[in-house]
Every structure is written in C-alpha cells, then in structure tokens.
C-alpha cells in the first residue's frame, strides 16, 4: 500500500579492467585505454545505482531485470538500463529523493570527471540531489592493485502518488 515513508536502497558492484575497451562511468566516457570486463558496457556506477534503486523499491536486482546471459544486453549502454528502471519507479508512483555514490578506484583519477558524472546521473534519474565521491583503496586488494573499480550507492525514494 502507499506509504509516506522514505525507502533506502543500497547497491554495490565491481568490475575488472579489460584492455582496448571504452570506459564508461556514470554515463561518462573516461579517457583511458581500458574499460570494464562485462556483458554490457560495464558501467559499474550505473549498475550499482540500479541495484540501489531497485532495492529501495523492493523490486529485486539488476540481474533479474537484465540477465548477463541474455544476448540482447550484450554491449548495451547501461544508461538505457537505468532509464528503464527510473521510468518504472516513476510510473509506479515513486520519486527519487537523493542518490549518494562512492567510487572506489586506485586508477583512473576521477576528480576531472565527478562533475560530469553528477550531471549525467541527475539527468538520467530526474533527481537534483546527487552526490558523487571518489576514494582510493590505499593500494590494497584488486582495486588497489589497479585491476578493478567498485562502486557503492545509496538511494532514497519516496512514494508520491498513485497513477490511477
């Protein structure tokens, strides 16, 4: 039933690097000679965000909506997947209140891209309250050894209205 409560979702994703691919992060092209090993374009930020939004709505996870063994998602632009999930939320009466993203990456350096990523996510989610943070992993594990990037996302949604 409709509720005045806020619902919080949490998403986490990690992808290894793959040479000679285009890196997309938050819907932005990052200027490096490697991308992410993935069935889709591997946009680890968007994948984490999708899981956070679906979690807040108690609607499952990214793998249920977009299975990585389905050929129709091979190489797909993750922005298209995010727009589909955002449209579903708004159609069912939810509004996205805020999004908080933490990117964990030893490389590439993301400071020059954070503002672009924030604007990209604001536009894709129709949410003005978007925060993008980046940190390193202090040279520990696969992220610190420059083999992968992980993203943790929290999303807060609210049920606004029914679409009767």
C-alpha positions as protocol buffer text, in pm:
chain_id: "A"
residue {
  index: 1
  type: UNK
  ca { x: 0 y: 0 z: 0 }
}
residue {
  index: 2
  type: UNK
  ca { x: 108 y: 361 z: -47 }
}
residue {
  index: 3
  type: UNK
  ca { x: 321 y: 493 z: 236 }
}
residue {
  index: 4
  type: UNK
  ca { x: 461 y: 829 z: 340 }
}
residue {
  index: 5
  type: UNK
  ca { x: 784 y: 657 z: 444 }
}
residue {
  index: 6
  type: UNK
  ca { x: 1116 y: 703 z: 269 }
}
residue {
  index: 7
  type: UNK
  ca { x: 1277 y: 386 z: 139 }
}
residue {
  index: 8
  type: UNK
  ca { x: 1653 y: 341 z: 124 }
}
residue {
  index: 9
  type: UNK
  ca { x: 1831 y: 111 z: -116 }
}
residue {
  index: 10
  type: UNK
  ca { x: 2192 y: 5 z: -129 }
}
residue {
  index: 11
  type: UNK
  ca { x: 2384 y: -111 z: -433 }
}
residue {
  index: 12
  type: UNK
  ca { x: 2738 y: -237 z: -481 }
}
residue {
  index: 13
  type: UNK
  ca { x: 2918 y: -352 z: -793 }
}
residue {
  index: 14
  type: UNK
  ca { x: 3273 y: -424 z: -902 }
}
residue {
  index: 15
  type: UNK
  ca { x: 3423 y: -482 z: -1245 }
}
residue {
  index: 16
  type: UNK
  ca { x: 3771 y: -578 z: -1358 }
}
residue {
  index: 17
  type: UNK
  ca { x: 3952 y: -380 z: -1623 }
}
residue {
  index: 18
  type: UNK
  ca { x: 3980 y: -500 z: -1981 }
}
residue {
  index: 19
  type: UNK
  ca { x: 4225 y: -354 z: -2230 }
}
residue {
  index: 20
  type: UNK
  ca { x: 4108 y: -187 z: -2551 }
}
residue {
  index: 21
  type: UNK
  ca { x: 3757 y: -110 z: -2432 }
}
residue {
  index: 22
  type: UNK
  ca { x: 3589 y: 225 z: -2376 }
}
residue {
  index: 23
  type: UNK
  ca { x: 3543 y: 306 z: -2009 }
}
residue {
  index: 24
  type: UNK
  ca { x: 3201 y: 437 z: -1916 }
}
residue {
  index: 25
  type: UNK
  ca { x: 3143 y: 550 z: -1560 }
}
residue {
  index: 26
  type: UNK
  ca { x: 2824 y: 726 z: -1456 }
}
residue {
  index: 27
  type: UNK
  ca { x: 2733 y: 754 z: -1823 }
}
residue {
  index: 28
  type: UNK
  ca { x: 3055 y: 948 z: -1893 }
}
residue {
  index: 29
  type: UNK
  ca { x: 3344 y: 834 z: -2114 }
}
residue {
  index: 30
  type: UNK
  ca { x: 3668 y: 825 z: -1915 }
}
residue {
  index: 31
  type: UNK
  ca { x: 3980 y: 890 z: -2122 }
}
residue {
  index: 32
  type: UNK
  ca { x: 4188 y: 576 z: -2054 }
}
residue {
  index: 33
  type: UNK
  ca { x: 4295 y: 287 z: -2284 }
}
residue {
  index: 34
  type: UNK
  ca { x: 4089 y: 29 z: -2092 }
}
residue {
  index: 35
  type: UNK
  ca { x: 3731 y: -28 z: -1991 }
}
residue {
  index: 36
  type: UNK
  ca { x: 3542 y: -284 z: -1787 }
}
residue {
  index: 37
  type: UNK
  ca { x: 3511 y: -657 z: -1842 }
}
residue {
  index: 38
  type: UNK
  ca { x: 3135 y: -708 z: -1861 }
}
residue {
  index: 39
  type: UNK
  ca { x: 2843 y: -836 z: -2068 }
}
residue {
  index: 40
  type: UNK
  ca { x: 2712 y: -479 z: -2106 }
}
residue {
  index: 41
  type: UNK
  ca { x: 2930 y: -168 z: -2134 }
}
residue {
  index: 42
  type: UNK
  ca { x: 3028 y: -241 z: -1773 }
}
residue {
  index: 43
  type: UNK
  ca { x: 2933 y: 98 z: -1624 }
}
residue {
  index: 44
  type: UNK
  ca { x: 2990 y: -10 z: -1265 }
}
residue {
  index: 45
  type: UNK
  ca { x: 2846 y: 316 z: -1124 }
}
residue {
  index: 46
  type: UNK
  ca { x: 2518 y: 280 z: -1310 }
}
residue {
  index: 47
  type: UNK
  ca { x: 2495 y: -90 z: -1218 }
}
residue {
  index: 48
  type: UNK
  ca { x: 2538 y: -5 z: -850 }
}
residue {
  index: 49
  type: UNK
  ca { x: 2279 y: 273 z: -881 }
}
residue {
  index: 50
  type: UNK
  ca { x: 2027 y: 43 z: -1050 }
}
residue {
  index: 51
  type: UNK
  ca { x: 2061 y: -205 z: -763 }
}
residue {
  index: 52
  type: UNK
  ca { x: 2018 y: 74 z: -507 }
}
residue {
  index: 53
  type: UNK
  ca { x: 1701 y: 199 z: -677 }
}
residue {
  index: 54
  type: UNK
  ca { x: 1554 y: -149 z: -718 }
}
residue {
  index: 55
  type: UNK
  ca { x: 1643 y: -228 z: -357 }
}
residue {
  index: 56
  type: UNK
  ca { x: 1469 y: 84 z: -229 }
}
residue {
  index: 57
  type: UNK
  ca { x: 1155 y: -19 z: -419 }
}
residue {
  index: 58
  type: UNK
  ca { x: 1182 y: -383 z: -302 }
}
residue {
  index: 59
  type: UNK
  ca { x: 1190 y: -477 z: -670 }
}
residue {
  index: 60
  type: UNK
  ca { x: 1476 y: -725 z: -693 }
}
residue {
  index: 61
  type: UNK
  ca { x: 1814 y: -666 z: -853 }
}
residue {
  index: 62
  type: UNK
  ca { x: 1980 y: -578 z: -1182 }
}
residue {
  index: 63
  type: UNK
  ca { x: 2039 y: -943 z: -1275 }
}
residue {
  index: 64
  type: UNK
  ca { x: 1667 y: -1020 z: -1255 }
}
residue {
  index: 65
  type: UNK
  ca { x: 1580 y: -731 z: -1487 }
}
residue {
  index: 66
  type: UNK
  ca { x: 1878 y: -752 z: -1723 }
}
residue {
  index: 67
  type: UNK
  ca { x: 2036 y: -1102 z: -1710 }
}
residue {
  index: 68
  type: UNK
  ca { x: 2400 y: -1114 z: -1817 }
}
residue {
  index: 69
  type: UNK
  ca { x: 2333 y: -1428 z: -2020 }
}
residue {
  index: 70
  type: UNK
  ca { x: 2071 y: -1256 z: -2239 }
}
residue {
  index: 71
  type: UNK
  ca { x: 2224 y: -1169 z: -2577 }
}
residue {
  index: 72
  type: UNK
  ca { x: 2001 y: -861 z: -2608 }
}
residue {
  index: 73
  type: UNK
  ca { x: 2207 y: -689 z: -2336 }
}
residue {
  index: 74
  type: UNK
  ca { x: 2547 y: -771 z: -2493 }
}
residue {
  index: 75
  type: UNK
  ca { x: 2743 y: -445 z: -2507 }
}
residue {
  index: 76
  type: UNK
  ca { x: 2433 y: -238 z: -2417 }
}
residue {
  index: 77
  type: UNK
  ca { x: 2472 y: 119 z: -2295 }
}
residue {
  index: 78
  type: UNK
  ca { x: 2395 y: 99 z: -1923 }
}
residue {
  index: 79
  type: UNK
  ca { x: 2227 y: 441 z: -1941 }
}
residue {
  index: 80
  type: UNK
  ca { x: 1940 y: 268 z: -2128 }
}
residue {
  index: 81
  type: UNK
  ca { x: 1902 y: 18 z: -1842 }
}
residue {
  index: 82
  type: UNK
  ca { x: 1898 y: 297 z: -1583 }
}
residue {
  index: 83
  type: UNK
  ca { x: 1635 y: 495 z: -1772 }
}
residue {
  index: 84
  type: UNK
  ca { x: 1416 y: 183 z: -1787 }
}
residue {
  index: 85
  type: UNK
  ca { x: 1441 y: 136 z: -1408 }
}
residue {
  index: 86
  type: UNK
  ca { x: 1384 y: 507 z: -1336 }
}
residue {
  index: 87
  type: UNK
  ca { x: 1077 y: 506 z: -1564 }
}
residue {
  index: 88
  type: UNK
  ca { x: 943 y: 201 z: -1377 }
}
residue {
  index: 89
  type: UNK
  ca { x: 984 y: 378 z: -1042 }
}
residue {
  index: 90
  type: UNK
  ca { x: 813 y: 698 z: -1156 }
}
residue {
  index: 91
  type: UNK
  ca { x: 530 y: 501 z: -1327 }
}
residue {
  index: 92
  type: UNK
  ca { x: 461 y: 316 z: -1003 }
}
residue {
  index: 93
  type: UNK
  ca { x: 442 y: 640 z: -804 }
}
residue {
  index: 94
  type: UNK
  ca { x: 791 y: 674 z: -659 }
}
residue {
  index: 95
  type: UNK
  ca { x: 1010 y: 981 z: -662 }
}
residue {
  index: 96
  type: UNK
  ca { x: 1388 y: 965 z: -620 }
}
residue {
  index: 97
  type: UNK
  ca { x: 1482 y: 1188 z: -324 }
}
residue {
  index: 98
  type: UNK
  ca { x: 1860 y: 1157 z: -328 }
}
residue {
  index: 99
  type: UNK
  ca { x: 2148 y: 947 z: -456 }
}
residue {
  index: 100
  type: UNK
  ca { x: 2487 y: 915 z: -287 }
}
residue {
  index: 101
  type: UNK
  ca { x: 2765 y: 736 z: -477 }
}
residue {
  index: 102
  type: UNK
  ca { x: 3113 y: 633 z: -363 }
}
residue {
  index: 103
  type: UNK
  ca { x: 3355 y: 517 z: -632 }
}
residue {
  index: 104
  type: UNK
  ca { x: 3650 y: 312 z: -505 }
}
residue {
  index: 105
  type: UNK
  ca { x: 3932 y: 329 z: -758 }
}
residue {
  index: 106
  type: UNK
  ca { x: 4309 y: 342 z: -739 }
}
residue {
  index: 107
  type: UNK
  ca { x: 4301 y: 429 z: -1107 }
}
residue {
  index: 108
  type: UNK
  ca { x: 4189 y: 614 z: -1314 }
}
residue {
  index: 109
  type: UNK
  ca { x: 4198 y: 954 z: -1148 }
}
residue {
  index: 110
  type: UNK
  ca { x: 3834 y: 1064 z: -1134 }
}
residue {
  index: 111
  type: UNK
  ca { x: 3842 y: 1421 z: -1000 }
}
residue {
  index: 112
  type: UNK
  ca { x: 3814 y: 1573 z: -1351 }
}
residue {
  index: 113
  type: UNK
  ca { x: 3503 y: 1361 z: -1422 }
}
residue {
  index: 114
  type: UNK
  ca { x: 3300 y: 1384 z: -1099 }
}
residue {
  index: 115
  type: UNK
  ca { x: 3101 y: 1691 z: -1200 }
}
residue {
  index: 116
  type: UNK
  ca { x: 3022 y: 1539 z: -1543 }
}
residue {
  index: 117
  type: UNK
  ca { x: 2911 y: 1213 z: -1378 }
}
residue {
  index: 118
  type: UNK
  ca { x: 2692 y: 1403 z: -1132 }
}
residue {
  index: 119
  type: UNK
  ca { x: 2521 y: 1595 z: -1415 }
}
residue {
  index: 120
  type: UNK
  ca { x: 2476 y: 1274 z: -1613 }
}
residue {
  index: 121
  type: UNK
  ca { x: 2313 y: 1092 z: -1320 }
}
residue {
  index: 122
  type: UNK
  ca { x: 2093 y: 1392 z: -1235 }
}
residue {
  index: 123
  type: UNK
  ca { x: 1960 y: 1395 z: -1591 }
}
residue {
  index: 124
  type: UNK
  ca { x: 1914 y: 1016 z: -1616 }
}
residue {
  index: 125
  type: UNK
  ca { x: 1732 y: 987 z: -1282 }
}
residue {
  index: 126
  type: UNK
  ca { x: 1539 y: 1318 z: -1281 }
}
residue {
  index: 127
  type: UNK
  ca { x: 1686 y: 1375 z: -935 }
}
residue {
  index: 128
  type: UNK
  ca { x: 1857 y: 1700 z: -835 }
}
residue {
  index: 129
  type: UNK
  ca { x: 2015 y: 1563 z: -516 }
}
residue {
  index: 130
  type: UNK
  ca { x: 2305 y: 1357 z: -649 }
}
residue {
  index: 131
  type: UNK
  ca { x: 2643 y: 1328 z: -481 }
}
residue {
  index: 132
  type: UNK
  ca { x: 2947 y: 1158 z: -636 }
}
residue {
  index: 133
  type: UNK
  ca { x: 3252 y: 1081 z: -421 }
}
residue {
  index: 134
  type: UNK
  ca { x: 3573 y: 901 z: -512 }
}
residue {
  index: 135
  type: UNK
  ca { x: 3836 y: 738 z: -296 }
}
residue {
  index: 136
  type: UNK
  ca { x: 4129 y: 504 z: -346 }
}
residue {
  index: 137
  type: UNK
  ca { x: 4174 y: 165 z: -185 }
}
residue {
  index: 138
  type: UNK
  ca { x: 4516 y: 256 z: -39 }
}
residue {
  index: 139
  type: UNK
  ca { x: 4685 y: 10 z: -281 }
}
residue {
  index: 140
  type: UNK
  ca { x: 4510 y: -286 z: -116 }
}
residue {
  index: 141
  type: UNK
  ca { x: 4341 y: -581 z: -296 }
}
residue {
  index: 142
  type: UNK
  ca { x: 4245 y: -593 z: -666 }
}
residue {
  index: 143
  type: UNK
  ca { x: 4120 y: -234 z: -664 }
}
residue {
  index: 144
  type: UNK
  ca { x: 4438 y: -102 z: -504 }
}
residue {
  index: 145
  type: UNK
  ca { x: 4645 y: -307 z: -749 }
}
residue {
  index: 146
  type: UNK
  ca { x: 4474 y: -123 z: -1038 }
}
residue {
  index: 147
  type: UNK
  ca { x: 4277 y: -422 z: -1162 }
}
residue {
  index: 148
  type: UNK
  ca { x: 3920 y: -312 z: -1086 }
}
residue {
  index: 149
  type: UNK
  ca { x: 3679 y: -40 z: -974 }
}
residue {
  index: 150
  type: UNK
  ca { x: 3399 y: -80 z: -720 }
}
residue {
  index: 151
  type: UNK
  ca { x: 3104 y: 148 z: -655 }
}
residue {
  index: 152
  type: UNK
  ca { x: 2874 y: 168 z: -353 }
}
residue {
  index: 153
  type: UNK
  ca { x: 2547 y: 359 z: -391 }
}
residue {
  index: 154
  type: UNK
  ca { x: 2269 y: 459 z: -157 }
}
residue {
  index: 155
  type: UNK
  ca { x: 1938 y: 581 z: -297 }
}
residue {
  index: 156
  type: UNK
  ca { x: 1644 y: 727 z: -110 }
}
residue {
  index: 157
  type: UNK
  ca { x: 1297 y: 716 z: -268 }
}
residue {
  index: 158
  type: UNK
  ca { x: 952 y: 819 z: -154 }
}
residue {
  index: 159
  type: UNK
  ca { x: 608 y: 709 z: -265 }
}
residue {
  index: 160
  type: UNK
  ca { x: 441 y: 1023 z: -405 }
}
residue {
  index: 161
  type: UNK
  ca { x: 117 y: 923 z: -570 }
}
residue {
  index: 162
  type: UNK
  ca { x: -78 y: 653 z: -743 }
}
residue {
  index: 163
  type: UNK
  ca { x: -126 y: 678 z: -1116 }
}
residue {
  index: 164
  type: UNK
  ca { x: -493 y: 580 z: -1131 }
}
